[in-house]
């Protein structure tokens, strides 16, 4: 593989070569800019600015305004008592003002403001007892530095121990090192969009002159966002091209096992399930490898679709594996499929991190010798020592917990393994392109027949006693209740009811049949409580968000979410989806503490107004931005510095088309633009894409 182009070397140098960045500030800045390279610093965009171009005389400087003044230092007035400030009298031909310093060192003040010398000072002018003063000027410099001070100063996102002054100085130095790249964007597209070249865009990014310059769709910001999105889309296009060229195996659609399972089902498949299965069957029957995403809203019946897909591989003599993000979920899948698999005579095993010693050894052998036809488990089923007899289909559940890289390592467990990814989080189209562009998409957008809409009610915290009284009535009628709390134990920072406290309070109302599950419990203890709730031995389950995903208790008809205003939209939607799984009417009570901010109001009213996960996902993207929704930092998925999918969705669609056409026309990136695109890919460290190029 070629080394990174030489032209990028300066951008990949450490920020510690810049003036003002020492060992301790380096660590803080790296955390702030999410990286340690000059490039990371250049892509740290300002969020505001201070205009220092206003240069009145002292007598004309208005109260409360930022001004830059040229003054002569007339007198030093050190403090006589520690509690008093050090004052310096500064004058010009129109009058005088005091420069005021608290806790400043005398030698520093004398050096910065020498008596009788002229200095340029900039800061907020205030009047104290009718006299002009400036407390701790933001900038002090000589006449030679006037042009540098009398500018529009960008204001950056900061962190403790990093000042705007230090950061700005580093960024200004970094800008001098920015190279002029040969252009990788399409010339006609650039002209139509009125976009500047890369270096020009970087310079403009750090020299905002007005509010408009801070907007995400202004030409220089849009161009830099497009670079990130294009690098992402070309990477995905190359990975996809490489994956698809790996020839797959043809699995005929199951004709013996499938009818047995369909007969064992207590319900008929929905139209969306039939359609998705048809798409999966066609993929698996072709001799190309399947790479498909099964997107299903809460309760839309993904489990049965994946079970029927697994039968295609099993009936053809191969194995299928289901990878779940948590142990609870892995066991839940096995529980849901148990009757169906037994009806078809399919041998299945469950393997999680909990299995040790002899038991694990037996399971590992069954996977290796093919005795296990379906393997269900957590990431334990893809550890290095696990060998499959012949893995034909890998099914990954709750995909947003696993990145593109995990997908690739998983598929390498066996030659030409088909991949089916399923997610219960409906994904907005834009996120789908950046994180799943290498996959075809099937959608389960219908609920099984007979399910009633969940009635969602917003309840202020003050009415909690009325709610508890209502729950007592409902429980006496045979209903089961989830009560979800956001934290496990008291936090000094956020004063929220903890699950344990809430459990103690509710126990006084429901003494016998109440359980508690939270993230700090041992897996087996958690499972035992969940099992009791599912079996009807408990009426009320107090829980943290560990029950957010996948737990299936059709008899549970009531969900109470405490401090609903603290949860994100997709999380609220997932939690609500734990009820409404049977034919009985279900309810979701969202308890909130006022006063609510605008975003919290929008979130809660969206939940009240719709149950459509796809509508909710788009709204979530609009309110939260892309990074939060997928937890991209954790999952190793696309993480952008300038691009914001909530705003730049149209740019992403263009980048998607641009990348597709480019790879069709120039699959090895050998053209002049293709060569320049390689520089872009290296810039964003998309090395995994470059290794798919024969000439790369």
SVG drawing of the C-alpha trace seen along z (x, -y; Angstrom):
<svg xmlns="http://www.w3.org/2000/svg" viewBox="-60 -66 69 99">
<polyline fill="none" stroke="black" stroke-width="0.4" points="0.0,0.0 1.2,-3.5 2.3,-5.7 0.3,-8.8 1.0,-11.6 3.9,-13.9 1.7,-17.0 -0.3,-15.8 2.7,-15.5 2.3,-18.9 -1.4,-18.3 -0.5,-15.1 2.2,-16.6 1.5,-16.8 -0.1,-20.0 2.8,-20.2 5.0,-21.9 2.8,-25.0 3.7,-28.0 1.8,-28.1 1.0,-24.3 2.9,-22.7 2.6,-19.1 -0.4,-19.9 -2.3,-22.1 -1.6,-19.6 -3.7,-16.9 -6.6,-19.3 -6.6,-20.6 -6.4,-17.1 -9.5,-16.1 -11.3,-19.3 -10.6,-18.9 -10.9,-15.1 -7.5,-14.5 -3.8,-15.5 -3.0,-16.6 -2.7,-20.0 -5.6,-19.0 -7.8,-18.4 -7.0,-21.9 -7.8,-23.4 -11.2,-21.7 -12.1,-23.1 -14.7,-25.6 -15.5,-28.9 -19.0,-29.3 -19.0,-33.1 -16.9,-36.2 -15.9,-39.5 -15.6,-42.5 -12.6,-44.5 -12.6,-46.9 -14.4,-49.7 -11.7,-52.3 -13.1,-55.4 -11.3,-57.9 -11.6,-57.4 -14.2,-60.2 -16.4,-58.6 -16.2,-54.9 -19.7,-53.8 -20.5,-51.9 -20.6,-48.1 -19.1,-47.9 -16.0,-46.2 -13.5,-48.8 -9.9,-48.9 -8.0,-52.0 -4.6,-53.6 -3.4,-55.1 -0.3,-56.4 0.5,-54.8 0.4,-57.7 0.6,-56.3 0.8,-53.0 -1.3,-52.8 -0.4,-49.6 -2.8,-48.4 -2.1,-49.2 -4.2,-46.3 -4.5,-42.8 -8.3,-43.1 -7.9,-46.2 -7.1,-46.1 -3.9,-47.4 -4.9,-50.4 -3.1,-51.9 -4.0,-55.3 -4.1,-55.4 -4.7,-58.7 -5.3,-60.0 -6.0,-63.5 -9.7,-63.2 -9.4,-62.1 -8.3,-59.3 -9.4,-55.8 -8.3,-53.3 -7.1,-49.8 -8.0,-47.6 -6.3,-44.3 -7.2,-42.0 -4.6,-39.5 -2.2,-40.4 1.6,-40.3 3.2,-43.7 6.3,-42.8 3.9,-41.5 1.9,-44.7 5.0,-46.9 6.4,-44.9 3.1,-44.9 2.3,-48.6 5.6,-50.5 5.2,-54.1 5.2,-56.8 4.8,-54.2 2.0,-53.9 -0.1,-50.7 -3.1,-49.2 -5.7,-47.9 -8.9,-46.0 -11.7,-45.0 -15.1,-46.0 -15.4,-49.6 -17.4,-50.2 -18.1,-53.3 -17.5,-53.3 -18.6,-56.5 -18.8,-58.3 -15.2,-57.4 -14.3,-55.1 -12.4,-51.9 -11.4,-48.5 -11.1,-45.5 -8.5,-43.0 -8.1,-44.1 -8.5,-41.1 -5.5,-42.2 -2.5,-44.5 0.0,-45.1 2.4,-47.6 1.6,-49.8 3.3,-47.2 0.7,-44.7 -2.3,-47.0 -3.5,-45.2 -3.5,-41.8 -5.6,-43.2 -8.0,-45.4 -9.8,-42.5 -12.8,-40.2 -11.7,-37.6 -13.2,-34.1 -14.6,-32.5 -14.1,-28.7 -15.6,-26.0 -13.3,-25.7 -12.6,-23.4 -11.3,-24.0 -7.7,-25.2 -7.7,-26.2 -8.3,-29.9 -9.6,-31.4 -6.4,-33.3 -4.1,-30.2 -6.3,-28.3 -6.6,-31.1 -2.8,-31.7 -2.3,-27.9 -4.9,-27.9 -3.4,-31.0 0.1,-29.3 -1.4,-26.1 -3.1,-28.0 0.3,-29.1 1.2,-25.4 -1.9,-24.6 -1.0,-23.3 -2.6,-24.2 -4.0,-20.9 -4.7,-20.0 -8.6,-20.1 -10.5,-16.8 -14.0,-18.2 -15.7,-18.4 -15.0,-21.8 -18.6,-22.4 -20.1,-21.5 -17.8,-23.9 -18.7,-26.7 -22.4,-26.1 -22.1,-26.0 -19.7,-29.1 -17.4,-27.1 -13.8,-28.1 -10.8,-25.9 -9.8,-23.9 -7.2,-26.3 -9.3,-29.3 -12.2,-27.7 -10.0,-26.9 -8.8,-30.5 -12.4,-31.9 -13.6,-29.4 -11.2,-31.0 -11.9,-34.6 -15.6,-35.1 -16.7,-38.7 -20.4,-38.5 -23.2,-36.2 -23.7,-34.7 -20.1,-33.3 -20.9,-31.1 -23.9,-29.4 -23.4,-25.8 -24.5,-26.3 -22.3,-29.3 -20.0,-28.4 -16.7,-27.8 -18.4,-25.7 -20.5,-23.8 -17.4,-23.0 -15.5,-21.6 -18.6,-19.6 -18.8,-18.2 -15.2,-17.0 -16.0,-14.9 -19.2,-13.5 -17.5,-12.7 -14.6,-10.9 -17.3,-8.9 -19.3,-8.0 -16.3,-7.0 -15.1,-4.8 -18.4,-3.1 -18.7,-2.7 -15.2,-1.1 -16.0,1.3 -19.3,2.2 -17.6,2.8 -15.1,5.0 -17.6,6.9 -19.9,7.5 -17.1,8.8 -16.4,11.5 -18.6,14.2 -21.2,15.5 -22.9,18.9 -26.4,19.7 -28.8,20.8 -32.1,22.1 -35.1,20.9 -36.0,23.3 -38.9,25.6 -38.8,28.2 -38.0,26.4 -39.8,23.1 -43.4,24.6 -42.9,26.3 -42.1,23.0 -44.9,21.2 -47.3,23.8 -46.0,23.3 -46.6,19.5 -49.7,18.3 -50.1,15.5 -49.9,14.7 -47.0,12.7 -47.6,9.1 -47.2,7.7 -43.9,6.0 -42.5,9.3 -43.4,11.1 -41.8,8.4 -38.6,8.3 -38.3,12.1 -38.7,12.1 -35.8,9.6 -33.7,11.7 -34.5,15.0 -33.5,13.4 -30.2,12.2 -29.4,15.5 -30.3,17.5 -28.0,15.3 -24.3,16.2 -23.4,12.7 -22.9,12.1 -25.9,10.7 -25.3,7.5 -28.7,6.3 -30.1,4.1 -33.4,5.1 -34.9,2.0 -37.9,2.6 -39.9,0.3 -40.5,1.5 -42.7,4.6 -42.7,5.0 -41.7,8.7 -37.9,8.8 -37.3,12.0 -39.5,14.2 -38.0,12.8 -34.4,13.5 -35.4,17.0 -36.9,17.8 -33.8,16.4 -31.6,18.6 -33.5,21.7 -32.3,21.0 -28.7,21.5 -29.4,24.4 -31.5,26.3 -28.6,26.0 -26.2,27.6 -24.6,24.4 -24.8,22.7 -26.4,19.4 -25.3,17.1 -27.2,14.3 -25.0,11.7 -26.8,9.6 -25.4,6.6 -26.3,7.9 -26.7,11.2 -30.4,10.5 -31.1,9.9 -29.3,13.1 -31.3,15.2 -34.5,13.4 -33.9,14.3 -33.4,17.9 -36.6,17.8 -38.6,16.2 -37.5,18.7 -37.4,21.8 -40.9,23.3 -40.3,22.5 -36.8,24.1 -38.1,27.2 -41.0,27.5 -38.4,27.5 -36.0,29.8 -33.2,27.2 -30.3,27.7 -29.3,24.3 -26.9,23.2 -26.5,20.0 -22.9,18.8 -22.2,15.7 -19.3,14.4 -21.0,16.1 -20.1,19.6 -16.8,20.8 -14.8,24.0 -16.2,27.3 -19.6,25.9 -17.9,23.4 -15.6,26.1 -18.6,28.3 -20.4,25.4 -17.2,24.4 -16.9,28.0 -20.5,28.2 -20.0,25.0 -16.8,26.4 -18.1,29.8 -21.5,28.5 -23.7,30.1 -24.9,26.6 -26.9,25.4 -27.9,22.0 -25.6,20.1 -27.1,17.3 -24.9,15.1 -23.0,11.9 -19.7,10.9 -18.3,14.1 -19.4,16.0 -16.9,14.1 -13.8,14.4 -10.6,15.6 -10.8,19.1 -14.3,19.8 -14.2,21.8 -17.4,22.5 -18.0,25.7 -19.5,23.7 -21.0,20.2 -23.4,19.4 -25.4,16.5 -24.4,14.0 -27.2,11.9 -26.2,8.9 -28.8,7.4 -29.0,3.8 -26.5,2.7 -25.8,-0.8 -23.7,0.9 -21.4,2.4 -19.3,0.5 -18.5,1.2 -15.2,2.7 -16.9,5.2 -19.1,6.2 -16.0,6.9 -14.2,8.9 -17.3,10.9 -17.8,11.8 -14.2,13.0 -15.1,15.9 -16.1,17.9 -15.7,17.6 -18.5,15.6 -20.8,15.5 -24.1,13.7 -24.7,10.8 -28.1,9.6 -28.1,6.7 -31.2,5.8 -32.0,2.7 -35.0,1.8 -34.0,-1.9 -35.5,-3.3 -32.7,-5.3 -33.1,-8.6 -32.1,-8.3 -29.1,-10.5 -27.7,-8.4 -28.5,-5.3 -26.2,-6.5 -23.3,-7.4 -23.3,-4.3 -25.0,-1.6 -24.3,-2.7 -22.6,0.6 -25.9,2.4 -29.2,2.9 -32.2,2.0 -35.4,3.8 -38.1,2.1 -40.6,3.5 -43.0,0.6 -46.2,2.4 -47.3,3.6 -48.8,7.1 -52.6,7.1 -54.6,6.8 -52.2,4.5 -53.9,1.4 -52.1,-2.0 -50.4,-2.7 -52.1,-5.6 -49.3,-8.1 -50.0,-10.6 -47.8,-13.4 -48.1,-13.7 -46.4,-16.5 -44.4,-15.1 -46.8,-16.7 -49.5,-14.2 -47.4,-11.1 -49.7,-10.0 -52.8,-10.0 -50.7,-7.9 -49.8,-5.3 -53.5,-5.1 -54.4,-4.4 -51.7,-1.7 -53.1,0.0 -56.5,0.3 -54.8,1.5 -52.7,4.1 -55.8,5.5 -57.3,6.0 -54.3,8.2 -52.1,5.6 -48.3,5.7 -46.2,2.5 -42.7,1.3 -41.4,-1.8 -38.2,-3.2 -35.8,-5.6 -32.8,-7.3 -30.2,-6.7 -29.1,-3.8 -28.1,-5.8 -28.0,-9.4 -25.6,-11.6 -24.5,-14.8 -24.5,-16.5 -28.0,-15.5 -30.7,-15.4 -32.8,-12.5 -34.8,-9.8 -32.6,-6.7 -34.1,-3.4 -33.3,-2.0 -35.0,-4.9 -38.1,-4.6 -38.2,-0.9 -38.2,-1.5 -41.0,-4.0 -43.2,-1.8 -42.6,1.2 -44.7,-0.5 -47.6,-0.6 -47.0,2.8 -45.2,4.9 -45.1,8.4 -45.0,8.4 -42.3,5.9 -38.9,6.4 -35.8,4.2 -33.3,4.5 -30.4,2.2 -27.1,2.2 -24.9,2.9 -26.6,6.2 -24.9,9.5 -26.3,10.9 -27.8,14.0 -29.6,11.9 -31.0,9.6 -32.2,12.5 -33.9,14.1 -35.9,10.9 -36.8,10.5 -37.9,14.2 -40.2,13.7 -41.8,10.6 -42.3,12.5 -43.8,15.5 -46.3,13.2 -44.8,13.7 -44.2,9.9 -46.7,7.2 -44.3,4.2 -40.8,4.0 -38.7,1.0 -35.8,0.7 -33.1,-1.5 -32.8,-1.6 -31.4,2.0 -34.9,2.9 -34.8,0.4 -34.0,3.0 -35.7,6.2 -37.3,7.5 -40.6,9.1 -43.4,9.5 -46.7,9.3 -48.7,9.2 -47.0,5.9 -49.4,3.1 -48.2,0.1 -44.9,-1.8 -44.1,-4.6 -41.0,-6.7 -39.8,-8.9 -38.0,-12.2 -39.1,-11.6 -37.6,-15.0 -34.1,-13.6 -34.3,-10.9 -33.7,-11.2 -36.5,-10.6 -35.3,-7.3 -34.8,-6.0 -38.3,-7.1 -39.6,-5.3 -37.7,-2.1 -38.9,-2.2 -42.5,-2.7 -42.2,0.2 -41.8,2.6 -45.6,2.5 -48.3,2.8 -47.1,6.3 -50.3,8.1 -53.9,7.5 -54.8,5.6 -54.9,1.7 -51.5,0.4 -50.5,-2.9 -47.3,-4.9 -47.1,-7.5 -44.3,-10.1 -43.6,-11.8 -41.8,-15.1 -40.5,-17.8 -41.0,-21.4 -40.2,-23.9 -39.4,-22.3 -37.0,-23.7 -38.1,-24.1 -36.3,-20.9 -37.8,-18.8 -41.2,-20.1 -40.8,-19.2 -39.6,-15.7 -42.5,-14.9 -45.1,-16.3 -43.7,-14.3 -44.0,-11.1 -47.6,-12.0 -48.5,-12.7 -47.0,-9.7 -45.9,-6.1 -44.2,-6.0 -40.5,-5.2 -39.4,-6.6 -41.1,-10.0 -39.6,-10.0 -36.1,-9.2 -36.1,-12.1 -37.3,-14.4 -34.6,-13.1 -31.9,-13.9 -33.3,-17.4 -33.3,-18.0 -30.0,-16.2 -27.7,-16.0 -26.2,-12.9 -23.5,-12.0 -25.7,-11.5 -28.3,-9.3 -25.8,-6.6 -23.4,-7.2 -20.9,-7.4 -17.9,-8.0 -18.6,-4.6 -19.5,-2.6 -16.6,-3.5 -19.0,-4.9 -18.8,-8.0 -17.9,-11.0 -17.8,-14.4 -16.1,-17.6 -17.8,-20.1 -20.6,-18.2 -23.9,-18.1 -26.4,-15.6 -29.3,-17.5 -28.4,-20.4 -26.2,-18.9 -28.6,-16.1 -28.8,-17.5 -25.0,-17.6 -24.8,-14.0 -27.3,-12.9 -25.1,-14.7 -21.9,-13.1 -23.6,-9.7 -24.3,-10.2 -20.9,-11.8 -19.1,-8.8 -21.2,-6.2 -20.6,-7.8 -16.9,-8.2 -16.4,-4.6 -18.4,-3.4 -16.3,-5.5 -12.9,-5.2 -13.0,-2.2 -9.3,-2.3 -9.1,-6.1 -6.4,-6.3 -7.7,-9.5 -6.4,-12.9 -9.4,-13.6 -9.1,-10.0 -5.5,-10.6 -6.6,-13.8 -9.5,-11.9 -6.9,-9.5 -5.3,-12.5 -8.8,-13.3 -9.2,-9.7 -5.8,-9.8 -6.6,-13.1 -9.6,-11.6 -7.6,-8.4 -9.8,-6.2 -6.9,-3.9 -9.2,-0.9 -10.8,-2.1 -7.5,-2.7 -6.3,0.8 -9.2,2.0 -7.6,0.2 -5.3,2.4 -3.2,-0.5 -3.5,-1.9"/>
</svg>
